[in-house]
């Protein structure tokens, strides 16, 4: 059954959150920042139920809807059934306004202000939020410089596991790449181990450091998940870029 890319609507937010929970359920990164449940911790008790966490994410996305002009949220929809099977969050950083938003996003002070209200006061998750996103922002500043430069950022891509291998991810990635190509700017993302080969096929390349080695962001989040340092708590992310075509 064919898929189509469409803009996300406010009415789609609950389904977006549902897909993110299904797709990211084992992610140490997203457990650490409080975006998904953390049910199998051996050190902490998750005092929020899955439904409460969903409500927090729905409320946060609804409250911030339309406030960031650089953010474009797309969905992949089954044309025959109308079901949303995947989504992507793209930032398009163009012009002075776009770069000012990028500078604010990667600044250390912005991390605390961007925490969803539902996890404010939950010290471990607030620290996890600042720790995890801070690791990515350090690399973003190193790559794009303190003032930044125009580019498109694929912030998040999630597919409902029951709809994988249908090409939804490729369609959503290509949407942003087409925008970047038209503007003659590069695209950037941070790939998980699972996503890395997918993005290679879409024309992205690993960021190479001055010593000739590929850039790899790796850190341990067990202090936030309480899972005892399992393999899933070692976050490994590979920065990738795609030049405009």
N, C-alpha and C positions, 0 to 999 in steps of 0.2 A: 504494500500500500504506500502511495507517494506521501512525502512530507513537504510542508511549506514553512517558510520563516515569516513570522508576523511580529509586530510590536506587542509587548506584554501590556495587559490592561490591569487596572486596579482589581478587577474581579478575578484575575488569574493568580493573585498573590498567595492565597492558601495552597493552590496546587504547586506553585513554585517552592514553597516551604516544604511541602510533602516530598517533592522530588529531591530536594537538597538533603532531607533526613535519610531517604533511601540510598542516595548516591554516596553520601559522606559518612555513613554510620560508623565506620571503623577509623576515621581520620583522627589521628592524635592532635593535629593542628586545630581542627574545628571543634573538637571536644574541649581543648584548652581555652578557646576563646568564648566558650559558652553557647555556641550556635546549635549544637546538637546534644542529645542526651549522653551521659557518661555512666551507663548502668553497671559496668563490670569492674569498677574501681575497687581495689582492695584496701585503700587507705582513706577514702572519703565516701560519704553517703551523698548521693545526688538528691538534694532536697526538693528539686523541681521535677515534676512528672513530665513525660514526653509531651503531653498536651499543653502543659504550661509553657514549655520551651517553644512549642509551635506558636502559641499565642503571643509570646514575646517577640518572635521574629516577624510575625504578621503585623503586629502593632508598629514595630520599628520601620518596616518597609512602607507601611501605609502613611506613617507620620512624615517620613522623609521623601515621599513620592514627589517627583518633579522639582525638587529643590537643587539638584546638581545638574546643570545644563550639559555637562560632559558625559553623563551616564545614560547609556542606551541599553535597555533590557529587552532581549528578543526571546521568542519562544519558537520551538519547532512543533508543528501541529500535524497530526495525521489528517490528511485531506478528507478521507472517507468518513472517519468517526468524529472528527473535531477534537480529539483528545490531545492535550498538551503532553509531549513525551520528553522534552528537554528544554533547557533555557541557558542563556548566556548573558553575562554582564560585561559590556564593553564601555570603556571610557575613551572619548575622543578629545585629546588635548591639543587644541589648535588655537592660534591667536593669543593675544595677551591675556584674555579672560581664562582661556583654557590652561595656560601655563601657570597663572596665579592659583588656580584651583589645584593643579598638580603640586605646586610648592607647598600649599597648605596641607594637602593630603599626606605628603611624605615627611612633613615636619613632626618632630617628636611631641610637641604640645598638642597636636590635633588628635593623637591617639586617644587621650583621655576624654576628649569632647565627643568622639565618635562612638563611644561605648553605648550599646542599646540600654535604655532606661531600665529594662527588666533585670539586668544583671548588675546595675550600679549598687554598691553596698555589699556585693558578693566578692570579697577581697581577692580570693584565689583566681576567679575568672577575670576580674579586672586586670590583675597582674599578668595573667595568661594572654589577655588581649594585647596589652602593651608589649609583652615579650615577643610574641609570635609575629604580629604585624610589624613590630620594630625591626626584626631580623630582615624582613623583606624590604622595608623602606631604606635601610642602610645600603643595600645593593642597588636599589633604584636610584638613590642619590649619587652613588659612585658611577653608575652607568650613564645617567643623563645629566650629571652635573648639578650644582646647587640651584641654578636657575631653571634647569630643565630644557628640553627641546621637544618640538612637536612630535607626537606619536599617538598610536592607538594602543590601549592596554586591555587585554582580555583578563579581567579580574577573576571571573569565575565561570565555569562551564560544568553543568550537571545534566546527566541523562538518567531517566528512570531505568533501573537495571533490567526490567522486563522488556525494554525497548532498545537495548544496546545492539550494535552491529546493523543498524538500519540507516546509518549515514546522517543522523540528526546532528551529531557533534561536528562533522565536516561542514554541514550547511551553515551552522552557526559561526564556525570559525571563518568560513569564506566570506560571510557577511561583513565582518570587521575588516578583513583583508581587502575587500573591494573598496571600502571607504578609505582605507590607508592608501591604496594604489591610486585612487582618484585624486587624493590630496598630495601624492608624492611624498608620503611620510612612512616611517617604519612602524611595524607592529611589534608588541612586546608581551610576553607572558611568563609565568613561572610554572613549570611543568612538574607534575607528580611522576613517579615511576611508571604508572599505568598510562598517563597521558603522553609521555615523551615520544614514543614511536608514532603516535597519532599525529602530533604536531610536526614531526619530521616529514611525514607524508604530505603535510599541508604547506611545506616550503619554509618552515622555521628552522633555524640553525642554533646550536648551542652558543652561548656567549663565551668567547675565548679570552682568557686573561693575558696579561703582558708576557707571562712566562710560557705561553703556549698551551696551558692546560684549560680544560673546560671549567667554567664557573659552576660551583655546586654550593647550595645553601643547605647546611645540615646542622640540626640541633636536637637536643633531648627535651621532651616535654613531659616526662614522667612526673615531675614535681607538680604539674597541674592536673594530670589525669589520674594519678594514683594507681596506675596499673602495674607498678613494680618494674618499670623499665623494659617492657616487652618490645618486640621488634616494631610494632606499630607506633611506639612512642619516639622512635628516631625519625624525625621528619627530614626527608631528603627532597629537595626542590632544585630543579635546573632552570636557570634563567635562559630564555630563548628569544631570538629576534628574527624578524623577516623583513628584508629590504623591500621597498616599494618596487612594483613592476610596471 
